[in-house]
Amino acid sequence: MLELKGLVAGYGGVRILHDVSLTVGATEMVALLGSNGVGKSTVMKTISGLLRSTEGSIKFEGREISRTSPEDIVEAGLVLVPEGRRLFNGMSVQDNLLIGNTVRHALPRRKELLDKVFELFPVLALRRLQAAGTLSGGEQQMVAIGRALMAAPKLLMLDEPSLGLAPALTHQVFEALRVLNKEPLAILVVEQNVSIALAACERGYVLEDGSITVSDTAEAMRKDDGIRKAYLGM
């Protein structure tokens, strides 16, 4: 469904990504792992069209999208849940969710998609009229994921979904991602919590200094001594 080949990108002439290649299948949940500052968020922004690559290819469902606008990329079915959630804190939970329902193919399904979000995250149904800024961090992350689901994505990308969350809420968020993946919904997740990411995903990539250095199944990565020492503290 998603294929990156030789991706090169950066900011102001400074190259951040040097040669990034990865794939996500239509039924897969894939993790992109790595330390702070290695370029994981840059990968997500480049795929989403928020940052232009200077070299390489980005294909979504076989179509080149490296020069496609962010709006058209969302319309095609590739939706990002950004790091930090980026909610409108003074607006209600429901209004934040409805902001995500602006793409043409999802508009006729508004009620169905909203019901689906509330089924996935029942606490949001209870707080649908509450200001988003008054929710806990975990509940705000649920709103951010729900807002992306309102666009009826074919592939959901998440940038650090566990950032700032307590362990119990982190597990709750990843359990919701497992449920979505079984629909099936393709998922690409950037995550610093390597242990929980590898427990949830089928495959993983490790990004170091702007390049992919490891690509393997999640099970093999959990057994890799280098990854265990570098990321799992084992």
C-alpha positions in Angstrom: 0.0 0.0 0.0 2.8 2.4 0.9 6.3 2.2 -0.6 9.2 4.5 0.0 12.4 4.2 -2.1 15.6 6.1 -1.5 13.8 9.0 0.2 16.0 12.1 0.8 14.6 15.2 2.6 15.6 17.9 5.0 15.1 21.5 6.1 16.8 24.6 4.7 19.3 22.7 2.7 20.3 20.5 5.7 19.7 16.9 4.8 17.9 14.9 7.5 16.9 11.8 5.6 19.6 10.2 3.5 18.2 7.0 2.0 15.0 5.8 3.5 13.2 2.8 2.0 10.2 1.0 3.6 6.9 -0.6 2.8 3.6 -1.0 4.5 1.2 -3.7 3.3 -2.6 -3.3 3.1 -3.2 -5.4 6.3 0.0 -4.6 8.2 0.9 -2.7 11.3 4.5 -1.5 11.0 6.7 0.3 13.5 9.3 2.9 12.7 11.7 3.0 15.6 14.7 5.1 16.6 16.1 7.6 19.1 15.2 11.3 19.4 16.4 13.4 16.5 17.1 10.7 14.0 14.4 11.8 11.5 11.3 9.8 12.4 9.0 12.7 12.4 10.6 14.0 9.2 9.7 10.7 7.5 6.0 11.2 8.5 5.9 14.8 7.4 7.4 13.9 4.1 5.0 11.1 3.4 2.1 13.4 4.4 3.2 16.1 1.9 4.0 18.6 4.7 7.7 18.5 3.6 8.9 17.9 0.1 11.5 15.2 -0.6 14.5 16.2 -2.7 15.2 12.6 -4.0 13.5 9.3 -4.0 9.9 8.0 -4.4 6.8 7.8 -2.3 4.0 5.6 -3.7 0.6 5.1 -2.2 -1.5 2.3 -3.7 1.0 2.3 -6.6 0.6 6.1 -7.3 3.5 8.5 -6.9 2.6 11.1 -4.3 5.9 12.8 -3.6 4.6 16.0 -5.3 1.0 15.7 -4.2 -0.6 18.3 -1.8 -1.3 17.3 1.8 -5.0 17.8 1.2 -5.0 15.4 -1.8 -2.9 12.9 0.2 -5.6 12.8 2.9 -8.3 12.6 0.3 -6.5 9.6 -1.2 -6.8 7.9 2.2 -3.4 8.4 3.9 -3.9 10.3 7.2 -1.5 11.4 9.9 -2.1 11.6 13.7 0.6 14.2 14.5 3.0 14.3 17.5 1.5 16.4 20.3 -2.1 15.8 19.2 -2.7 19.4 18.0 -6.3 19.6 19.2 -8.5 22.8 19.4 -8.6 22.9 23.2 -11.5 25.3 23.5 -13.8 23.3 21.2 -15.8 20.2 22.2 -14.6 16.7 21.7 -17.3 16.2 19.1 -16.4 19.3 17.2 -12.7 18.3 17.2 -13.7 14.9 15.7 -15.9 16.5 13.0 -13.0 18.7 11.8 -11.5 15.4 10.5 -14.6 14.7 8.4 -13.8 17.1 5.5 -12.7 14.8 2.7 -15.2 14.1 0.0 -15.4 10.3 0.3 -15.9 10.5 4.1 -18.6 13.2 4.3 -21.5 10.9 3.5 -20.4 8.6 6.2 -20.2 11.2 9.0 -22.6 9.6 11.4 -21.2 6.1 10.8 -17.7 7.2 11.4 -18.6 9.2 14.5 -20.4 6.2 15.9 -17.3 4.0 15.1 -15.0 6.4 17.1 -17.4 6.4 20.1 -17.5 2.6 20.0 -13.7 2.4 19.9 -13.3 5.0 22.6 -16.5 5.0 24.8 -15.1 7.6 27.1 -15.3 10.1 24.3 -19.0 9.4 23.8 -19.5 10.3 27.5 -17.5 13.5 27.1 -18.5 14.5 23.6 -19.7 18.0 24.6 -16.7 18.6 27.0 -13.9 21.0 25.9 -11.0 18.9 24.5 -8.5 20.9 26.6 -10.0 19.6 29.8 -9.4 15.9 29.0 -6.5 13.9 30.2 -3.5 13.3 27.9 -4.7 9.8 27.1 -8.2 11.0 26.3 -6.8 13.8 24.1 -4.7 11.2 22.2 -8.0 9.2 21.6 -9.5 12.4 20.2 -6.6 12.9 17.9 -6.9 9.3 16.6 -10.6 9.6 16.3 -10.3 12.8 14.3 -8.0 10.9 11.8 -10.6 8.1 11.6 -13.3 10.6 10.7 -11.4 10.9 7.3 -12.0 7.2 6.7 -8.3 6.4 6.1 -6.9 3.4 4.2 -3.6 3.9 6.0 -3.3 5.5 9.4 0.1 7.0 10.4 0.8 7.9 14.1 3.7 10.0 15.3 4.6 9.1 18.9 1.1 8.1 20.1 2.4 7.2 23.6 4.2 10.5 24.2 3.4 11.7 27.7 1.0 9.0 28.5 0.9 6.7 31.6 1.6 3.0 30.9 -2.0 2.0 31.3 -3.2 4.6 28.8 -0.4 3.6 26.4 -1.6 0.0 26.4 -5.2 1.2 25.9 -4.2 3.3 22.9 -2.2 0.4 21.3 -5.0 -2.0 22.0 -7.3 0.3 20.0 -4.7 0.3 17.2 -4.7 -3.5 17.2 -8.5 -3.5 16.9 -8.3 -1.1 13.9 -5.6 -3.1 12.2 -7.9 -6.2 12.3 -10.6 -4.4 10.2 -8.1 -4.4 8.3 -6.6 -0.9 8.4 -3.0 -0.4 7.5 -1.0 1.4 10.2 2.5 2.9 10.3 3.5 4.0 13.8 6.5 6.0 15.0 7.2 5.1 18.6 9.9 5.5 21.2 8.4 2.8 23.4 10.0 0.0 21.5 8.7 -2.8 23.7 5.0 -2.0 23.2 5.5 -1.1 19.5 7.1 -4.5 18.7 4.5 -6.3 20.7 1.7 -4.7 18.6 3.4 -4.6 15.2 4.2 -7.4 12.7 7.3 -5.7 11.3 9.7 -2.9 12.2 12.3 -0.6 10.9 15.1 1.2 12.8 16.1 4.7 11.7 19.5 5.9 12.7 21.0 9.2 11.5 18.5 9.5 8.7 18.9 6.0 7.3 17.2 2.7 7.8 19.7 0.4 9.5 17.5 -2.6 10.5 14.4 -4.1 8.8 12.9 -7.3 10.2 9.9 -9.0 11.7 8.9 -7.7 15.2 9.7 -11.1 16.7 13.2 -11.1 15.2 13.8 -7.6 16.4 12.7 -8.4 19.9 15.4 -11.1 19.9 18.1 -8.9 18.4 20.8 -8.2 21.0 21.7 -4.8 19.5 18.1 -3.6 19.7 17.6 -5.2 23.1 20.6 -3.3 24.5 20.0 0.0 22.7 16.2 0.3 23.1 14.9 -2.2 25.6 17.5 -1.8 28.3 18.2 -5.5 28.3 
